[in-house]
Amino acid sequence: MVDSRRSVTFILGTLALAITSLAAVAFLNWKVDPFQQYRLATAEQARFPRALQRYINPGLAKNADYDFVITGSSLMENYDLVEVNRLCGAKSINLATSAISGFEQRKMLEVALRHRAPKRVVMTLDFNSFAPPIESSLPEITDPLPLYLYDQNPLNDFRYLISGQVTMRTLSILQGVRIGNYSTNPNRAWSWDEEVTFSRTRALKDIDPANINKRFKQGPRTIERMHASFDRNIATLIEKHPGTEFNLVFPPYSIVVWADFAQRGQLDVSLEFKRFVFQRVAALPNARVFDLQWDRKIVENLDLYTDIYHFNPAINRHMLGAVCNNDAGYRVSDRNIDEFEALLRRQAPQVDIQKLLHNPQTPGEVPAFSKG
């Protein structure tokens, strides 16, 4: 009987110790809040590791003060919010996420729209984002989207508050120990432009003319799946929020990307998707579509790229300026959609990868897009 009582006492004591320890960990993580789920970080504690964007961005969407949202893939990461605010007359936030899917864009925007009801959203539409099933991340994303940080249920926050990963980050902040690479500047939280070079040589590094996609390993896309993903994840969201202006941007991949699309039989799918997007939102008064993919002075100047997809921050500024100034030269309309498509259909098959690899590039007239 005595042994039985001692066993019960031991078990209860162990349980109490475990609960107390978890409560202490939860309180510490809530207090430091390394992923900024309850409050924005102080200047001393701000950490923005790009590998944790999917954990930090929902906190920024909940707690930052903004009326202008930038979102999209890694192509949208190279912004300085001070510059954005000046260029667009706005209080901005950058919620871009590397390798984002249409589903992830929706979940992120739902948080922003729920907590701040921004006046404007600028978002890129990357073809690959709409390749997976409707409610999926891209296949290369092995860490599932932490949906408990994106919902309205505070009861499941325990997954954040007692997480070992969060605790490790909390302790690193308290001890001043650096874990990996990260920005500490909230105005350039996700920028990577200072880590790379932009040049024709860099853009074409390791490109195989016979298999342009060899390095990037992008899978085939189907128009049916792309239609379904855009309709569910983006178009429906625009319809539900008529008070927010949505600016959908087709970003200027280099012309080599379009040569790859032609090589892989993805050219028609890509162009058909662009037309579908415009037609799907054409009747929505709060939606505008912009297309920079046809512009030869950008896409054919490979000195503006660090690979065949990712471009110089000068192009980011130009792209955002086109949106904020409602540039008719890039805004898609019934009058120019056929012309934009025809330009790409002509350009893509004409790309000579061997010539690009071995011959000097003729300088283009691109003073507005010079590096820096």
C-alpha positions, 0 to 999 in steps of 0.5 A: 500500500505504501509502495502504491502511494509512493508510485502515485506521488512520484507520477503526480510529482513528475507530471507536475514538474513536466507541466511546470516546465512546459508552462515555463517554456511557453511563457519564455517563448511568448515573452521573447516571441522569436517569430513575432506572432504576438508583437513585432520584435524590438530592434535588438531582437529582430531576426529574419532568416529566410528559411523561416519565412512561412513561420514569421510572415503570418506574425508580421501580417498580424502585427505590423502597421501597413496598408500596402502588401507586397507578396509573391515568390523570391522574385519579390524579396528584394525590396526596401520598404522605405523606398516602397513607401516613397515610391507608392505613397504607402505604408508597406509590408513585404510578405514574399516567400521563396517558392510560394504556391498559389495556396500559400499566397491565399493563406498569407493574404487571408491573414493580412486581409483579416487583420489590416484590410490593406488598400492595395496588394501587389503580387507576382503570378509565377507559373510554377506557383499554380502547378501543384494541387489546389491546396498544396505547397510546391513539391520541393517544400518539405516543411509543411505550412504551419497552418496553426499560425495562419488561423484564428484559433488561439488554442492551437498556439501551443504548437508554437509556444512549446516548439523545440525550434522556437525555444532554440531561437528564443535562447539564441536571442537571449544569449546573443548567439547567432544561428545561421544567416538572417537580416535584422532590418525589418525594411529589408527582411527578405532581401538577398541581392547583396549576396549575389552578383548580376551578370550575363555570365552568372545568369547562364552558369551551368545552363545546358543548351539541350536541357535548359531546365536541368538545373531547375528541375521544374515539372510539367504544368497542366492548364486544368490544374493552373486554372483551378488553383488560380480560381480557388486561391486568388480569384475568389479572394479578390471577389471576397474583398472588393475594398482592396485593390489587387495588382497581379503581376507577371514578372519579367523572367529572362528570355532564356526561361521562355526558350526553356518553356518552348523546349519543354512544350510549356509555352502554350500552357504558360500563355494560355494561363496568362490569358485565362487570368486576365479574362477571369478578373477582367470584370472585377473592378478591384483587380488589375493585371500587369505584364512585363514579360514581353519587354525585350529591353529587360528580358534580353539583357542578361546582365540584369539577372543572377540566374534565368529567373531572378533579376536585379533590384532595379527591375523590382523598382521598375516593376513596382513603379509600373503598378503604382503609376498604373503604367498603360504600357504594362497594364493588360487590356483587351487592346494589348493582350494579343500583342503581348502574347505575339511578342513572346511567341516570336521571341522564345523560339529565336533564342540561341543558347549556344550564341548566348553562352559563347558570344559577347552580348550586345549592350542594350539600351537599358539606362533605367535598369543599370545595376545598383 
